[in-house]
Amino acid sequence: MKSALRWLLASCLALSAHAAQPPSAASAGARADAGQPFLIDDQVLIPTPDGAQIAALIVRPRNAPAKLTALLNFTIYARDRWSLADAKKMAAHGYAGVVAYTRGKGRSGGPVVPYLHDGEDAATVIAWLARQPWSDGRVGMFSGSYNGFTQWAAAKYRPPALKAMATHATNAPGIDTPMQGNVFQSFIYPWPFYTTDDKELDDATYGDRERWARLQRAWYAGGRPYRDLDKIDGKPNPIFDEWLQHPSYDAYWQRLIPYGQEFADIDIPVFVETGYYDGGMVGALYYLQEHYKYRPSADHRLLVGPYHHIAMQTGVLPEIDGYRVDRAAMIDLQEVRLQWFDHVFRGAPLPAVLSGRINFEVMGANRWRHVSTLAEMATGRRRLYLTGAGSAGHLRFGDTAGKQAPPVLTVDFADRRDVDFRPAPGMPDTRNALVFETEALKAPLEVDGLFDGHFETMINKRDFDLAVNFYELTADGRYLDLASYLGRASYMQDRSHRQLLQPGKARTLAFTSQMLTARRLAAGSRIVAVVGVPKQARIQINYGTGGDVSAESIADAKEPLRIRWAVDSYLEIGVREPPDGP
């Protein structure tokens, strides 16, 4: 099964280290950048109300107007070379480019604490920027991943000077990391070392892929509790261990970003970019859906195409995961972001590619579509019923709820003979899963938007984790990613409160995918869904006791998990008919 959260891994590993600057007690004042039209102040320290300091650098155009709008990137990724490039990009476009580091990073004293103080600290920086003599009193925020989270964390405090946010691949703590659907994933395990070991970034530790692969293998093969990861590794990881104490989306996570009705108060324009190949889409869609839910009139625009996690930084890839990207999708994402800022702050026309609230490139159709809501991405819905009929390891989707034998999946959590298994290149991982497919399509079909699941299940344990991954299986045998879901059954009704299943009693599980797609499927292709239970080295294993999953071990495996689906269980996808329509 593919991981929807591959996005944070190695985003910066290929870049060389850059030594941190020595501490400074105050700003040294702006200096001219020799040979370039910039004024640079890279020694700024901004005090917080509780006595901490925030290190920042500011780049302004040398011959700028008297007053400037500031564009701020508030980041934990403290590397001055990257930050200076970001700030110069904004200054070259006539803004004051600002990059501020989270407390404890760069020239700031004290410990590094991811997430916990970022909203208040970012709001402090925004207020400080608005008071500067060169400021016009307006601040926009930009950047993505963790730095997209800091924008929403700041918005929670509604600083008056914050007038716009431009995010991409947006992290939502407790929603997409360190857990997705309340299921913890081990790709995030080395990240606290990367960001907190020193004042800059610990590339050597984070980039030790053999160490992390060895750790995951040892944990999986040995069957120890998930909370023992740091004991197996031999180095304490207190931040990760603290996260494990909060498997529900409880007050610990809710305090970090807007929650519930707080979204209704966010009345500034928001632009978000993400990609069909970006696990950060999970967080990006969460913010968008919650913002629309509590503020239906929100000026919140989505741009999504066949992009990976760092496409905004590095550019659009011409080919990704076996898919050759359409010419229409090969756009300059940074330029679109700057055009959007010019629209918000200078009254420039809105970029045509953002003419709707939801703007998506249809893979294989080489065209953009623009609609008002996620639901409008599709013009119809198609139900695919799960059946127990089929052959050669593949079961058939039915067009209606039939009378065939229901599908049944058995998973033996005690069996670790697959510890070194790797799926063939380009093939999905079908371990501990059922594979369902349609007949070959007689005509092209456009599949757009999110998919829904409605499963009538009966199991012999008190809980299980579910993964659903959709693919297009082309006539020549290639699997192309569509959309995915990962979630814990006991949290499907409410991610904040666990509701265990009763062994031997039917339970309805309703869910919506955390990723969306837009793809024109070719005639002759089949729609394939891999429906299974995660049992692998890189994802927490839920043994089904109903206790703390992080405390469960292989000793809790006992009898294999058995899931039986009723014949009226289905997955439902969004389709556009005719596929080439407007």
Beta strands, then each sheet from edge to edge (+ up, - down):
strand 1: 31-32
strand 2: 38-47
strand 3: 53-61
strand 4: 68-75
strand 5: 96-101
strand 6: 135-144
strand 7: 162-168
strand 8: 179-180
strand 9: 183-184
strand 10: 270-277
strand 11: 300-308
strand 12: 319-320
strand 13: 323-324
strand 14: 358-362
strand 15: 367-371
strand 16: 380-391
strand 17: 394-398
strand 18: 408-411
strand 19: 433-437
strand 20: 445-449
strand 21: 452-459
strand 22: 465-473
strand 23: 479-488
strand 24: 507-512
strand 25: 517-521
strand 26: 526-532
strand 27: 561-565
strand 28: 570-576
sheet 1: 1+ 2- 3+ 5- 4- 6- 7- 10- 11- 14- 15+
sheet 2: 8+ 9-
sheet 3: 12+ 13-
sheet 4: 18+ 27- 21+ 28- 16+ 17- 19- 26+ 22- 23+
sheet 5: 18+ 27- 21+ 24-
sheet 6: 18+ 27- 21+ 28- 20+ 25-
end
